[in-house]
Amino acid sequence: MAESRRGPRERMVFSAAQLIRREGVTSAGMREVAALAGAPRGSLQHYFPGGKEQLVNEAVAWAGDYAARRITRFVDGMPVPTPSGLFAAMAGQWTDEYRAVGFAGGCPVAAATADCAGTTPSTREAAKSALATWTAAVSGALTDMGVPEDRARGLATLMVSALEGAILTARAELDVRALESVVRELGPLLDSAVTH
C-alpha cells in the first residue's frame, strides 16, 4: 500500500515500526511516531487507547505480516524457486539496504524483543506471534518447493534465526559479511532438503 493511501492509523503503525527498527522501543517516542506519520498527536490516544504498548505491539505484528508477505514476493520473483534462492533473497533485502543507506536499521521484531521481552509480556507475545507468522510463510514456501513438511518447519526456524543473527552482526560490524556468509553456508544445506 502506497504511503499516501494509508490512513492515519496505518501510517502510525508503519511509522512506529520504522522508528523501532532504527532506535529501539525505548527511544521511539509517541510524539516522534505522530510526526513521522503526519498525524495529529491527539489521534494517538484515539487509535491506541492502550498507549505506547499497544502501538508497539501493533507495529511488531505489522512487521511479522510484512516479512511473511515478502516471502511470497521473493518466491514469485524467482524463475525456479529454490530454498537457497529464497534465503538469498531474504538476506539480500538487508544487504541491499545496508549498502545503499547504511546500517542504522534492523528488524523491528528483534528490537522489540530485545527491549521488552523481559518486562512487557504483551510485547513478548506480539514478537512471538510475528516470528510465528514469518516462519510459517517460510515453511510453507519450502514445502511448496519439495521440502517435507516436518523438515520445512525446522529449516524455516533456522533461516529466520540465522538471518536475524546475521542482521545483528552486520550492524555491529558495519559490514555485510555475516549476511553473505550465512547465505553461502546454508544454501547447500537448504537445497539438499528438497526431496522432489
C-alpha positions in Angstrom: 0.0 0.0 0.0 1.5 3.3 -1.0 2.2 5.7 1.8 -0.3 8.3 0.6 -3.1 5.6 0.6 -2.6 4.6 4.2 -5.0 6.1 6.7 -3.6 7.8 9.8 -3.8 4.7 12.0 -1.9 2.6 9.4 0.7 5.4 9.0 1.3 5.5 12.7 1.8 1.7 13.0 4.2 1.8 10.0 6.0 4.8 11.4 6.3 3.1 14.8 7.8 0.1 13.1 10.3 2.3 11.3 11.3 4.1 14.5 11.6 0.9 16.5 13.9 -0.7 13.8 16.2 2.3 14.0 16.0 3.4 17.6 14.5 0.6 19.6 11.3 0.7 21.6 12.6 2.9 24.5 13.8 5.7 22.2 10.8 5.6 19.8 8.5 8.2 21.4 4.9 8.7 20.7 5.5 12.3 19.5 8.0 11.1 17.0 5.6 8.5 15.7 2.9 11.1 15.2 5.3 13.5 13.5 6.7 10.8 11.2 3.2 9.7 10.3 2.0 13.2 9.7 -0.8 12.6 12.2 -2.1 14.9 14.9 -0.8 13.9 18.4 -4.3 13.6 19.7 -5.1 10.9 17.2 -2.6 8.6 19.0 -5.0 8.3 22.1 -7.9 7.8 19.8 -6.4 5.0 17.8 -4.2 3.5 20.5 -6.1 3.8 23.8 -3.6 1.2 25.2 -0.9 3.8 24.7 2.7 3.1 23.6 2.5 -0.6 24.5 -0.5 -1.1 22.1 1.2 0.8 19.3 4.5 -1.2 19.7 2.6 -4.4 19.7 0.7 -3.5 16.6 4.0 -2.4 14.9 5.6 -5.7 15.8 2.6 -7.5 14.3 2.8 -5.4 11.2 6.5 -6.3 10.8 5.7 -10.1 11.1 3.0 -9.7 8.4 5.3 -7.7 6.2 8.0 -10.3 6.4 5.5 -13.0 5.5 4.3 -11.1 2.5 7.9 -10.6 1.4 8.4 -14.3 1.3 5.6 -14.6 -1.2 7.1 -11.8 -3.3 10.5 -13.4 -3.2 9.2 -16.8 -4.4 7.1 -15.2 -7.1 10.1 -13.3 -8.4 12.2 -16.4 -8.9 12.1 -18.2 -12.2 12.8 -21.5 -10.5 12.2 -21.3 -6.7 14.7 -23.0 -4.5 15.3 -22.9 -0.8 18.8 -21.4 -1.3 17.3 -18.8 -3.6 14.7 -17.8 -1.1 17.2 -17.4 1.7 19.5 -15.4 -0.6 16.6 -13.1 -1.4 15.7 -12.8 2.3 19.3 -11.8 3.2 19.7 -9.8 0.0 17.0 -7.4 1.1 19.1 -6.4 4.1 22.4 -6.5 2.2 20.9 -4.1 -0.4 19.6 -1.8 2.3 22.9 -1.7 4.2 24.9 -1.0 1.1 22.5 1.7 0.0 21.8 3.6 3.2 24.0 2.3 5.9 23.4 0.1 9.0 21.1 2.2 11.1 18.0 -0.1 10.7 17.3 -3.6 12.0 14.3 -5.8 12.4 11.6 -4.2 14.5 10.6 -7.6 15.9 14.1 -8.2 17.1 14.4 -4.7 18.5 11.1 -5.0 20.4 12.1 -8.4 21.7 15.5 -7.1 23.0 13.9 -4.1 24.6 10.7 -5.6 26.1 10.6 -9.4 26.2 11.6 -9.5 29.9 9.4 -6.6 31.0 6.3 -6.4 28.8 4.5 -9.8 28.4 2.2 -8.4 25.7 5.1 -7.3 23.6 6.9 -10.6 24.0 3.7 -12.3 22.8 3.4 -10.0 19.9 7.0 -10.8 18.9 6.4 -14.5 19.3 3.3 -14.2 17.1 5.2 -12.1 14.5 8.0 -14.6 14.3 5.5 -17.5 14.0 3.8 -15.7 11.1 7.1 -15.1 9.3 8.4 -18.6 10.0 5.1 -20.2 8.8 5.4 -18.3 5.5 9.0 -19.6 5.0 7.9 -23.1 6.0 5.0 -23.0 3.5 7.3 -21.8 0.7 9.8 -24.6 1.5 7.1 -27.2 1.4 5.9 -25.9 -2.0 9.5 -26.3 -3.2 9.5 -30.0 -2.2 10.9 -30.0 1.3 9.0 -32.4 3.6 6.6 -30.5 5.9 8.3 -31.7 9.2 11.7 -30.7 7.9 10.4 -27.4 6.4 9.4 -26.1 9.8 12.8 -26.7 11.3 14.6 -25.2 8.3 12.3 -22.2 8.4 13.3 -21.6 12.0 16.9 -22.0 11.1 16.6 -19.5 8.2 14.8 -16.8 10.3 17.2 -17.3 13.2 20.3 -17.2 11.0 19.0 -14.1 9.2 18.3 -12.3 12.5 21.7 -13.1 13.8 23.4 -12.0 10.6 21.5 -8.7 10.7 22.7 -8.1 14.2 26.3 -9.0 13.3 26.2 -6.8 10.2 25.1 -3.8 12.2 27.7 -4.4 14.9 30.5 -4.8 12.3 29.1 -2.2 9.8 29.7 -4.9 7.2 27.5 -7.3 5.2 30.0 -10.1 5.6 27.8 -12.1 8.0 24.8 -11.9 5.7 26.9 -13.1 2.8 28.3 -15.9 4.9 25.0 -17.3 6.1 23.7 -17.4 2.5 26.8 -19.2 1.3 27.0 -21.7 4.1 23.3 -22.5 4.5 22.4 -22.6 0.8 23.6 -26.2 0.1 22.0 -27.5 3.3 18.7 -25.9 2.4 18.7 -27.2 -1.2 19.6 -30.7 0.0 16.3 -30.9 1.9 14.3 -30.9 -1.3 13.0 -34.5 -1.9 11.0 -34.0 -5.2 
